[in-house]
Amino acid sequence: MKSTKPYLVRAIHEWCADQGFTPYLAVKVDATTRVPREFVKEGEIVLNVSTEAAHQLSMGNEEITFQARFGGRAFPVVVPIERVAAIYARENGEGMAFEVTEIEKAEGAADGGLPAEIQEAKSTGTAPLPDRSAGRPVLTRIK
């Protein structure tokens, strides 16, 4: 079943616009989040997603994308829906907060939590065959 989160984010955004409020998006930043890193504070960033500030705003079920100006220069922003921590009105703080689960590193954190077969391949120089049963894309690095 699809998550209700993107629908709720869009609903709060629309409510803010209808009320004349400025919608702010609180985001937990990780490697999948494309934002200017110099504006990230303690792993989070707050983005103004009003129609005046966020150009070409697209709020899809998987990600939120738009163009915005940071420090006077344009920057393309990409926020995966699962990284959204809250959407609220700047003027009164009303909105909705969401749980953002952090991906924990597996054993072998020195290798970035890589699966054992990848760690073995790194040490022996052999590349394992990708497991296609998960239905997810696999990147195979060839040296």
C-alpha positions as CSV (number, residue, x, y, z in Angstrom):
1,M,0.0,0.0,0.0
2,K,1.3,3.5,-0.9
3,S,2.3,5.9,1.9
4,T,-0.1,8.7,2.9
5,K,2.9,11.0,3.5
6,P,3.1,12.6,0.0
7,Y,-0.6,13.2,0.0
8,L,-0.5,14.8,3.5
9,V,2.5,17.0,2.5
10,R,0.6,18.3,-0.6
11,A,-2.6,18.9,1.5
12,I,-0.7,21.0,4.1
13,H,1.0,22.9,1.3
14,E,-2.3,23.7,-0.3
15,W,-3.8,24.7,3.0
16,C,-0.9,27.1,3.7
17,A,-1.4,28.7,0.2
18,D,-5.2,29.0,0.7
19,Q,-4.6,30.7,4.1
20,G,-2.0,33.1,2.7
21,F,0.7,31.4,4.8
22,T,4.3,30.5,3.8
23,P,4.8,26.7,3.8
24,Y,8.1,25.6,5.2
25,L,9.5,22.1,4.7
26,A,11.8,20.6,7.3
27,V,14.2,18.0,5.8
28,K,16.6,15.5,7.3
29,V,19.5,15.7,4.9
30,D,21.4,12.6,3.7
31,A,23.2,11.5,0.6
32,T,19.9,11.2,-1.3
33,T,18.9,14.8,-0.6
34,R,20.1,17.5,-3.1
35,V,20.3,20.8,-1.3
36,P,23.2,23.3,-0.9
37,R,25.2,21.8,1.9
38,E,26.4,25.1,3.3
39,F,22.8,25.8,4.5
40,V,22.5,22.5,6.3
41,K,22.6,22.8,10.1
42,E,23.0,19.6,12.3
43,G,21.8,17.4,9.4
44,E,18.7,19.4,8.7
45,I,17.5,22.2,6.4
46,V,14.3,24.2,6.4
47,L,13.1,25.1,2.9
48,N,10.6,27.8,1.9
49,V,8.3,26.0,-0.6
50,S,5.9,28.8,-1.3
51,T,5.1,29.5,-5.0
52,E,7.1,32.7,-4.8
53,A,10.3,30.9,-3.6
54,A,10.1,27.5,-5.1
55,H,10.1,27.7,-8.9
56,Q,8.9,24.7,-11.0
57,L,7.7,23.0,-7.8
58,S,6.7,19.4,-8.3
59,M,5.4,17.5,-5.3
60,G,5.3,13.9,-6.4
61,N,4.8,10.6,-4.5
62,E,8.5,9.8,-4.4
63,E,10.2,13.2,-4.3
64,I,9.8,17.0,-4.2
65,T,11.7,19.0,-6.8
66,F,12.1,22.7,-7.4
67,Q,14.5,25.5,-8.3
68,A,15.3,28.0,-5.5
69,R,17.8,30.8,-4.8
70,F,20.3,30.4,-2.0
71,G,22.6,33.2,-1.3
72,G,21.7,34.8,-4.6
73,R,22.4,31.8,-6.9
74,A,19.9,29.3,-8.4
75,F,20.0,25.7,-7.1
76,P,18.0,22.7,-8.2
77,V,16.6,21.0,-5.1
78,V,15.6,17.3,-4.8
79,V,14.1,16.0,-1.6
80,P,13.0,12.4,-1.3
81,I,9.6,12.2,0.4
82,E,11.0,9.8,3.1
83,R,13.4,12.6,4.2
84,V,10.6,15.1,4.9
85,A,10.4,15.6,8.7
86,A,7.7,18.3,8.7
87,I,5.7,20.8,6.7
88,Y,4.2,23.8,8.5
89,A,3.2,27.4,8.1
90,R,5.9,29.9,9.0
91,E,3.4,32.4,10.4
92,N,1.8,30.2,13.1
93,G,3.8,26.8,13.1
94,E,0.7,24.8,12.3
95,G,1.3,21.8,10.1
96,M,2.3,18.2,10.4
97,A,5.5,16.4,11.5
98,F,6.6,13.0,10.2
99,E,8.9,10.3,11.5
100,V,12.1,10.0,9.4
101,T,13.9,6.7,10.0
102,E,17.6,6.7,9.7
103,I,19.3,3.9,7.9
104,E,21.6,2.2,10.4
105,K,24.9,0.9,9.2
106,A,25.4,-2.8,9.4
107,E,28.4,-4.5,10.9
108,G,31.6,-3.5,9.1
109,A,30.9,0.2,9.4
110,A,34.4,0.9,8.3
111,D,33.3,-0.4,4.9
112,G,30.2,1.8,5.0
113,G,27.9,-1.1,6.1
114,L,28.5,-3.0,2.9
115,P,27.1,-6.5,2.6
116,A,29.6,-9.3,3.4
117,E,29.8,-10.5,-0.3
118,I,30.8,-6.9,-1.4
119,Q,33.4,-6.7,1.4
120,E,34.8,-10.0,0.3
121,A,34.9,-8.9,-3.3
122,K,36.8,-5.8,-2.3
123,S,39.4,-7.8,-0.5
124,T,39.8,-10.5,-3.1
125,G,39.4,-8.3,-6.2
126,T,36.5,-10.4,-7.6
127,A,33.2,-8.9,-8.4
128,P,30.1,-10.9,-7.2
129,L,27.1,-11.3,-9.5
130,P,24.4,-8.8,-8.5
131,D,21.3,-10.2,-6.8
132,R,18.4,-9.2,-9.1
133,S,15.7,-10.9,-7.0
134,A,15.2,-7.7,-4.9
135,G,13.9,-5.9,-7.9
136,R,16.2,-2.9,-7.2
137,P,18.9,-1.6,-9.6
138,V,22.4,-2.7,-8.8
139,L,25.6,-0.8,-9.6
140,T,28.6,-3.0,-10.3
141,R,31.9,-1.2,-10.0
142,I,34.6,-2.3,-12.4
143,K,38.1,-1.2,-11.9
